[in-house]
Amino acid sequence: MAASRYVMDYDGQFRFSEPPAVVWSTIERFDEFEKWWGWLGGFGARGAGLRKGAVLEGLVAPPLPYRMAVQVRLTRCQPQRLVDAEVTGDLAGEAHLRLRPEGGGTLTDVAWSLEMLQRPMRMVALAAYPLLRWGHDRVVDVTVRSFRSQLEQVHSPRLERR
């Protein structure tokens, strides 16, 4: 996709202290997503887990006055290693996730290029792209912080009661 004010490109890298198996199994907890991420509503998944052909769909509500209905179709999945996806709906493009072991944890690379298709969003992008970029980046920050918190809860040792 050609770079334009209508396209939101992202390329980021995150480290997690948990191994790829734990990161992967936590990502597969689709039924928890709405609880973890307040910006996601009406979420549903068709297909079992992170598998080619599974479709995730929901309503994205960033900290700006617009909402986007999206469908994410998983086009390639290798357990504990990678996910490629095609995004359709009010956004269109591709997204990629790569996981690799690093020490006892996981290094993740995420990237996407998504074109905004809603007319109001495109109008705002022409006049205030920095505002849209800010909203996008806040959603990414909140998402990673919340996911990190979920990983810590899943992986932290539980104290035994006597």
Backbone torsions as a table, in degrees:
resi	resn	phi	psi	omega
1	MET	NA	133.4	179.7
2	ALA	-69.9	143.1	179.6
3	ALA	-66.4	133.0	176.8
4	SER	-157.4	172.4	176.8
5	ARG	-68.4	-13.9	179.5
6	TYR	-88.3	-6.8	-175.4
7	VAL	-111.0	132.7	175.9
8	MET	-106.4	107.5	176.2
9	ASP	-97.5	144.2	177.7
10	TYR	-146.7	141.8	176.2
11	ASP	-147.3	111.0	-176.2
12	GLY	-138.1	163.1	179.5
13	GLN	-135.5	136.4	-178.1
14	PHE	-136.6	142.9	175.6
15	ARG	-108.1	138.1	175.6
16	PHE	-125.8	145.1	-176.1
17	SER	-78.0	-11.0	-179.4
18	GLU	-91.6	152.2	-179.7
19	PRO	-71.1	161.9	-178.5
20	PRO	-52.5	-35.8	-179.7
21	ALA	-61.4	-39.6	-179.8
22	VAL	-72.9	-42.0	178.1
23	VAL	-60.4	-46.8	-179.0
24	TRP	-61.0	-48.9	-177.6
25	SER	-65.4	-29.9	177.2
26	THR	-72.3	-40.0	176.7
27	ILE	-60.5	-32.6	-178.0
28	GLU	-74.6	-3.1	-179.7
29	ARG	-84.1	62.0	-176.0
30	PHE	-54.6	-35.8	-176.6
31	ASP	-65.9	-12.7	-180.0
32	GLU	-96.4	-12.9	-170.5
33	PHE	-54.2	-47.1	-177.3
34	GLU	-64.4	-32.8	177.7
35	LYS	-69.9	-38.5	-179.0
36	TRP	-73.0	-38.6	-169.6
37	TRP	-122.5	105.2	-178.3
38	GLY	-64.9	-17.5	-179.5
39	TRP	-82.2	-3.7	-177.2
40	LEU	-111.0	127.2	179.4
41	GLY	-133.0	163.3	177.8
42	GLY	54.4	33.5	-173.0
43	PHE	-78.3	140.1	176.0
44	GLY	-150.3	158.9	178.9
45	ALA	-133.4	134.9	172.9
46	ARG	-112.8	119.4	-176.1
47	GLY	113.1	155.7	-176.0
48	ALA	-95.6	115.8	173.2
49	GLY	65.6	-166.0	-179.9
50	LEU	-83.6	88.6	-177.8
51	ARG	-136.3	146.8	175.5
52	LYS	-52.8	133.1	179.1
53	GLY	95.9	-18.6	177.4
54	ALA	-63.9	147.9	179.4
55	VAL	-126.7	127.0	175.7
56	LEU	-109.1	138.7	179.4
57	GLU	-144.8	150.6	179.4
58	GLY	-178.2	-174.7	179.9
59	LEU	-112.0	120.8	179.4
60	VAL	-94.4	127.3	-178.5
61	ALA	-128.2	87.8	178.9
62	PRO	-72.0	176.9	-178.0
63	PRO	-76.9	39.4	176.9
64	LEU	-135.1	161.5	-174.5
65	PRO	-79.6	57.5	171.4
66	TYR	-148.9	157.3	-179.4
67	ARG	-130.2	145.4	-178.9
68	MET	-130.5	125.8	173.3
69	ALA	-87.4	127.0	-178.4
70	VAL	-133.6	152.0	171.5
71	GLN	-124.6	135.4	-179.8
72	VAL	-121.0	110.6	179.2
73	ARG	-100.1	122.4	-179.4
74	LEU	-76.8	119.7	-175.4
75	THR	-101.4	-19.2	179.2
76	ARG	-157.4	130.3	179.0
77	CYS	-141.1	132.5	170.7
78	GLN	-128.0	112.0	-174.8
79	PRO	-47.2	131.9	177.1
80	GLN	64.8	12.4	-178.6
81	ARG	-129.6	-48.9	-173.6
82	LEU	-160.3	154.9	172.1
83	VAL	-140.2	130.2	170.1
84	ASP	-117.0	143.2	-176.3
85	ALA	-144.4	153.1	173.5
86	GLU	-109.8	129.3	-178.5
87	VAL	-106.6	133.3	177.1
88	THR	-135.0	171.6	-178.3
89	GLY	111.4	-133.6	178.4
90	ASP	-75.5	-10.8	171.8
91	LEU	-125.0	149.2	178.7
92	ALA	-140.1	133.1	177.6
93	GLY	159.9	-155.5	-178.1
94	GLU	-125.4	153.5	176.3
95	ALA	-138.6	149.4	-176.3
96	HIS	-140.7	140.0	175.6
97	LEU	-130.0	131.2	175.8
98	ARG	-125.7	136.1	176.7
99	LEU	-123.1	139.6	173.3
100	ARG	-147.8	145.2	179.7
101	PRO	-64.7	143.5	174.7
102	GLU	-145.9	111.0	-173.0
103	GLY	60.5	-130.0	175.9
104	GLY	-94.2	3.7	-175.8
105	GLY	-114.0	-154.1	-177.1
106	THR	-135.1	135.1	170.9
107	LEU	-104.1	125.7	-179.8
108	THR	-115.1	141.7	171.5
109	ASP	-117.4	129.4	177.4
110	VAL	-126.2	143.1	178.8
111	ALA	-152.5	145.7	172.9
112	TRP	-154.5	157.8	172.9
113	SER	-137.1	109.3	-172.5
114	LEU	-126.6	124.9	177.7
115	GLU	-89.7	132.3	177.0
116	MET	-80.4	123.3	-175.3
117	LEU	-103.9	-19.9	179.4
118	GLN	-66.4	133.3	179.9
119	ARG	-56.3	-47.1	179.5
120	PRO	-60.4	-38.7	179.0
121	MET	-65.6	-40.3	180.0
122	ARG	-64.7	-37.7	178.2
123	MET	-65.7	-43.3	177.6
124	VAL	-63.5	-39.4	-179.8
125	ALA	-60.5	-37.4	178.5
126	LEU	-65.4	-39.3	-175.4
127	ALA	-91.7	-30.7	-171.1
128	ALA	-145.4	52.1	179.9
129	TYR	-54.4	-40.4	179.1
130	PRO	-57.7	-33.9	177.6
131	LEU	-66.9	-43.8	177.1
132	LEU	-62.8	-42.1	178.8
133	ARG	-61.7	-42.1	178.2
134	TRP	-60.0	-47.2	179.4
135	GLY	-61.1	-44.2	177.6
136	HIS	-58.3	-50.3	-176.5
137	ASP	-65.7	-32.8	175.4
138	ARG	-65.2	-41.6	178.2
139	VAL	-62.2	-42.7	178.2
140	VAL	-61.7	-47.2	-179.8
141	ASP	-58.3	-48.0	-179.2
142	VAL	-63.5	-41.2	-179.5
143	THR	-61.9	-47.2	-178.4
144	VAL	-66.9	-43.9	178.3
145	ARG	-59.5	-45.5	179.9
146	SER	-65.6	-41.6	179.5
147	PHE	-64.5	-41.4	177.8
148	ARG	-60.0	-41.8	177.8
149	SER	-62.0	-42.7	178.3
150	GLN	-63.4	-41.4	178.2
151	LEU	-61.1	-43.3	-180.0
152	GLU	-63.1	-39.2	178.2
153	GLN	-66.3	-40.1	-178.9
154	VAL	-69.6	-40.5	-170.8
155	HIS	-93.3	-19.0	-176.0
156	SER	-69.9	141.3	178.9
157	PRO	-66.2	141.1	179.3
158	ARG	-93.9	140.9	178.4
159	LEU	-78.9	138.0	178.0
160	GLU	-81.3	142.2	175.1
161	ARG	-96.6	142.9	179.4
162	ARG	-112.8	NA	NA
